[in-house]
Amino acid sequence: MHATSVSTLASLRADIDSLIIRMKINAGFSITEFEEKLLALRERYKPNPPPLPPK
């Protein structure tokens, strides 16, 4: 589980860093586009909670 979390966080960091670099390079970078991509990343990397134990 830990290795998966580390790998997921590393991927998330790379994706966010990529967006930041694109913002720095392109002065006309769309904030709306950034927000859409950030929300998509949040959904992509959203942790899956463990299933509830049976009652």
C-alpha angles and dihedrals in degrees: 000000000000093000090051091051092049091049092048092049091048090053092047091050091051092050093049092045089052091054091049092051091050089052091052094048097045113052089190093056109148115241088201090056090047092052092049091051092045091052089049090052091050090054092045094051098035108136116246108231116226115260117267115257115251116262 
